[in-house]
Amino acid sequence: MEAAAGAEASYVVRGAILECQCGSNPNLLNLPTCHGAYIQGQPLMNVADSKAVVNIPATFGVCEALDKPCEPQVNMEWMNGKADALIDGKAVLTSDSYIMCTKHAEGVIYIADDGQKKA
């Protein structure tokens, strides 16, 4: 879940691809209301954008750890935000960020792609 050796963490924008270590399918990170901060015209996200269904999708397919449909439950902010870059008083979300699903100890949701459209 760390950036590749030597690679620097990147900022995460609306539409980033999320994966859960226990889930069978990736899904997209959502931001219903922009914070007013952008990178390359895309809305930046912060560590507080961690609400189930609102920001984090309602499913990642099948929870392979529990062998039933995935219904992620989160009750914390994203970890590993960029604390020296704030949006609305909260650390900016980075490609190194992750959040725990409370349904299973191995349920770690992480950023598979930061969502930035590469030029």
PADO-635540 format. One line per 10 residues: number of its first residue (from 0); their letters; for each residue x, y, z of N, C-alpha, C. Coordinates in Angstrom, 3 decimals. Atoms other than C-alpha are relative to their C-alpha. Example, Ala and Ser with C-alpha at 12.3 -4.5 7.8 and 13.67 -1.06 7.14 Angstrom:
2
0	AS	0.890 -1.190 0.000 12.300 -4.500 7.800 0.900 1.200 0.000; -0.820 -1.190 -0.060 13.670 -1.060 7.140 -0.770 1.090 0.730
// end
This chain:
119
0	MEAAAGAEAS	0.812 -1.194 0.000 0.000 0.000 0.000 0.853 1.254 0.000; -0.903 -1.138 0.091 3.036 2.270 0.037 0.266 0.294 -1.471; -0.398 -0.338 1.367 4.037 4.151 -3.080 1.258 -0.806 -0.338; -1.168 0.764 0.435 6.633 2.297 -5.107 1.277 0.698 0.453; -1.269 -0.551 -0.486 10.215 2.774 -3.950 0.421 1.170 -0.870; -0.429 -1.180 0.716 11.314 6.247 -4.906 -1.153 0.811 -0.562; 1.147 -0.725 0.535 7.830 7.202 -6.080 -0.603 0.869 1.098; 0.580 -0.916 -0.960 6.235 10.169 -4.405 -1.521 -0.167 -0.014; 1.454 0.092 -0.083 2.648 10.045 -3.184 -0.612 1.135 -0.813; 0.689 -1.009 0.809 0.245 11.895 -5.458 -1.309 0.392 0.663
10	YVVRGAILEC	1.279 -0.468 -0.529 -2.867 13.906 -4.660 -1.138 -0.796 -0.636; 1.150 0.780 0.440 -6.200 12.091 -4.950 -1.155 0.939 -0.352; 1.116 -0.813 0.472 -9.128 13.545 -6.904 -1.267 -0.851 -0.115; 1.277 0.698 0.205 -12.796 12.682 -7.398 0.152 -0.995 -1.149; -0.068 1.026 1.033 -13.104 9.458 -9.384 1.204 -0.919 0.140; -1.130 0.902 -0.250 -9.996 7.817 -7.920 -0.523 -1.432 0.116; 0.389 1.411 -0.081 -10.064 4.017 -8.071 0.407 -0.553 1.361; -0.220 0.619 -1.305 -10.424 2.297 -4.711 -0.063 -1.511 -0.137; 0.103 1.446 -0.114 -9.813 -1.336 -3.899 0.012 -0.356 1.475; -0.045 0.545 -1.355 -10.443 -3.316 -0.739 0.773 -1.311 -0.075
20	QCGSNPNLLN	-0.786 1.242 -0.005 -8.011 -6.097 0.145 -0.884 -1.232 0.028; 0.916 1.146 -0.072 -11.035 -8.345 0.742 -1.030 -0.002 -1.123; 1.037 -0.122 1.020 -13.192 -7.138 -2.149 0.400 -0.614 -1.331; -0.250 0.622 1.298 -13.535 -8.792 -5.550 0.067 1.021 -1.133; 0.050 -1.009 1.063 -14.050 -5.554 -7.542 0.451 1.367 0.503; -0.310 -1.390 -0.358 -12.618 -2.020 -7.533 -1.263 0.852 -0.121; 1.108 -0.934 0.141 -14.910 0.992 -7.318 0.572 1.411 0.057; -0.455 -1.389 0.086 -14.724 4.803 -7.525 -0.281 0.793 1.275; 0.150 -0.927 -1.110 -14.208 7.387 -4.799 -0.833 1.178 -0.484; 0.914 -1.064 0.407 -16.909 10.062 -4.893 0.180 1.240 0.867
30	LPTCHGAYIQ	-0.016 -1.271 -0.714 -17.019 13.711 -3.880 -1.212 0.792 -0.477; 1.216 -0.674 0.453 -20.584 15.063 -4.095 0.141 1.525 -0.069; -0.166 -1.456 -0.039 -19.562 18.635 -3.178 1.489 0.330 0.063; -1.423 -0.356 0.062 -16.177 20.067 -4.163 0.378 0.922 1.153; -0.545 -0.868 -1.052 -13.998 21.763 -1.555 0.499 1.333 -0.559; -0.485 -1.226 0.621 -12.970 24.438 -4.058 1.488 -0.019 -0.299; -1.425 0.147 0.308 -9.409 23.125 -4.477 0.126 -1.024 -1.132; -0.102 0.831 1.192 -8.336 21.594 -7.778 1.457 -0.230 -0.384; -1.285 0.251 0.640 -5.353 20.013 -9.499 -0.323 -0.425 -1.426; 0.280 0.246 1.416 -5.372 20.018 -13.299 -1.501 -0.018 -0.285
40	GQPLMNVADS	1.436 -0.122 0.220 -9.043 21.026 -13.151 -0.847 -1.049 0.680; 0.749 1.066 -0.670 -10.029 18.045 -10.997 -0.070 0.275 1.503; 0.173 -0.321 -1.419 -11.429 18.408 -7.449 0.844 -0.889 0.925; -0.805 0.702 -1.008 -8.994 17.473 -4.672 -0.878 -0.459 1.150; 0.734 0.558 -1.129 -10.162 15.413 -1.722 0.840 0.067 1.259; -0.741 0.010 -1.264 -9.244 15.451 1.964 -0.348 -1.246 0.811; 0.155 1.229 -0.789 -9.028 12.794 4.682 -1.391 -0.163 0.614; 1.355 0.093 -0.548 -12.536 13.626 5.917 -1.009 -0.519 -1.029; 0.873 0.550 1.038 -14.004 12.437 2.600 0.007 -1.525 0.109; -0.119 1.413 -0.360 -14.425 9.032 4.192 -1.337 -0.621 0.405
50	KAVVNIPATF	1.315 0.489 -0.402 -18.153 8.507 4.559 -0.459 -1.133 -0.917; 0.533 1.132 0.766 -19.627 5.167 3.508 -1.172 0.474 -0.846; 1.023 -0.282 1.001 -21.935 5.418 0.479 0.180 1.403 -0.601; -0.183 -1.363 0.508 -21.354 9.209 0.188 1.313 0.106 -0.776; -1.314 -0.068 0.638 -17.612 8.979 -0.612 0.506 -1.385 -0.413; -0.476 1.366 0.238 -16.737 5.289 -0.348 -1.187 -0.815 -0.491; 1.136 0.700 0.603 -18.903 3.093 -2.572 -0.627 -1.042 0.927; 0.765 0.924 -0.833 -21.552 0.790 -1.118 0.463 -1.442 -0.129; -0.462 1.371 0.172 -19.772 -2.316 -2.411 1.321 -0.065 -0.763; -1.185 0.363 0.776 -16.526 -3.794 -3.678 -0.203 -1.423 -0.520
60	GVCEALDKPC	0.323 1.333 0.506 -18.290 -6.857 -5.098 -0.268 -0.966 1.131; 0.139 1.018 -1.043 -17.916 -9.910 -2.877 1.128 0.166 1.008; -1.017 -0.020 -1.047 -16.121 -9.743 0.472 0.545 -1.425 0.091; -0.581 1.332 0.042 -13.786 -12.682 0.002 0.351 -0.517 1.391; -0.311 0.423 -1.366 -12.907 -12.724 3.724 -1.235 -0.571 0.695; 1.238 0.441 -0.648 -16.557 -13.188 4.724 -0.871 -0.853 -0.920; 0.731 0.774 0.997 -17.763 -14.943 1.533 -1.458 0.428 -0.101; 1.342 -0.544 0.214 -20.766 -12.660 1.149 0.138 1.367 -0.655; -0.098 -1.306 0.659 -21.642 -9.389 -0.609 0.716 1.029 0.886; -0.763 -1.029 -0.706 -19.311 -6.547 0.344 -0.905 1.188 0.301
70	EPQVNMEWMN	0.699 -1.207 -0.437 -20.943 -3.746 2.329 0.942 0.707 0.972; -1.021 -0.586 -0.866 -18.014 -1.667 3.644 -0.583 0.897 1.083; 0.354 -0.875 -1.115 -18.356 -0.006 7.022 1.281 0.686 0.457; -1.152 -0.786 -0.452 -15.954 2.789 7.933 -0.487 1.014 1.023; 0.383 -0.971 -1.026 -15.985 5.017 10.987 1.217 0.826 0.425; -1.206 -0.778 -0.269 -12.730 6.937 10.707 0.330 0.817 -1.240; -0.496 -0.719 1.159 -10.927 9.370 8.439 1.099 -0.822 -0.654; -1.106 0.631 0.704 -8.397 8.257 5.841 1.291 0.219 0.772; -1.330 -0.098 -0.612 -4.899 7.589 7.217 0.996 0.442 -1.065; -1.108 -0.380 0.891 -1.665 8.976 5.696 -0.331 1.125 -0.965
80	GKADALIDGK	0.205 -1.181 0.834 -3.015 12.241 4.331 1.246 0.877 0.045; -1.135 -0.923 0.028 -0.589 15.056 3.510 -0.285 1.122 0.990; 0.333 -0.890 -1.117 -0.675 16.917 6.825 0.462 1.440 -0.215; -0.470 -1.364 0.225 1.258 19.942 5.527 -0.693 0.676 -1.186; 0.834 -0.581 1.048 -1.298 20.549 2.742 -1.452 -0.210 0.424; 1.353 0.106 -0.541 -4.791 21.318 4.039 -1.054 0.533 -0.965; 1.194 -0.457 0.705 -8.181 21.639 2.369 -1.119 -0.014 1.032; 1.047 -0.113 -1.024 -10.990 22.877 4.621 0.501 -0.465 1.359; -0.573 0.328 -1.301 -8.644 22.368 7.585 0.384 -1.456 0.191; -0.323 1.438 -0.078 -8.045 18.678 6.819 1.113 -0.332 -0.985
90	AVLTSDSYIM	-1.098 0.435 0.859 -5.024 16.908 5.314 -0.525 -0.456 -1.363; 0.351 0.425 1.354 -5.141 16.347 1.553 0.177 -1.516 -0.103; -0.051 1.441 0.235 -5.827 12.743 0.516 1.092 -0.302 -1.023; -1.074 0.366 0.932 -2.843 11.038 -1.168 -0.112 -1.469 -0.408; 0.001 1.374 0.496 -2.169 7.841 -3.062 0.515 -0.995 1.037; -0.440 0.864 -1.107 -0.594 6.480 0.158 -1.075 -0.191 1.064; 1.048 0.048 -1.014 -3.850 6.918 2.086 -0.745 -1.332 -0.026; 0.804 1.217 -0.114 -5.933 4.007 3.337 -0.982 0.186 1.149; 1.013 -0.044 -1.055 -8.920 3.366 5.590 -0.394 -1.437 0.310; 0.345 1.352 -0.433 -10.028 0.323 7.581 -1.520 -0.225 -0.082
100	CTKHAEGVIY	1.396 0.424 -0.044 -13.327 -1.498 7.067 -0.180 -0.754 1.313; 0.205 0.614 -1.312 -14.728 -2.516 10.443 -0.661 -1.380 -0.079; 0.639 1.316 0.131 -16.385 -5.657 9.025 0.979 -1.152 0.126; -0.997 1.069 -0.061 -13.125 -7.649 8.866 1.369 0.612 0.207; -1.327 -0.531 -0.343 -9.606 -7.154 10.218 0.881 0.217 -1.223; -0.803 -0.151 1.208 -8.124 -7.564 6.725 -0.612 0.979 -0.994; 0.703 -0.916 0.895 -10.563 -5.077 5.201 0.648 1.373 -0.048; -0.686 -1.277 0.172 -8.188 -2.310 4.184 -0.358 0.541 -1.378; 0.362 -0.649 1.261 -9.480 0.068 1.516 1.117 0.977 -0.340; -1.131 -0.827 0.387 -6.724 1.776 -0.423 -0.218 0.610 -1.387
110	IADDGQKKA	0.067 -0.715 1.268 -6.173 4.071 -3.408 0.797 -0.792 -1.046; -0.691 0.740 1.049 -5.351 1.959 -6.475 0.466 0.935 -1.120; -0.364 -1.009 1.007 -5.248 4.993 -8.818 -0.516 1.336 0.507; 0.358 -1.292 -0.582 -5.285 8.660 -7.781 -1.104 0.734 -0.753; 1.092 -0.602 0.757 -7.857 9.525 -10.482 0.412 1.169 -0.873; -0.447 -1.116 0.811 -5.775 12.286 -12.019 0.120 -0.431 -1.460; -0.116 0.254 1.440 -6.083 12.436 -15.784 1.401 0.424 -0.426; -1.375 -0.299 0.390 -2.531 12.208 -17.011 0.025 0.672 -1.370; -0.085 -0.757 1.263 -1.649 14.685 -19.774 0.835 -0.749 -1.010
// end
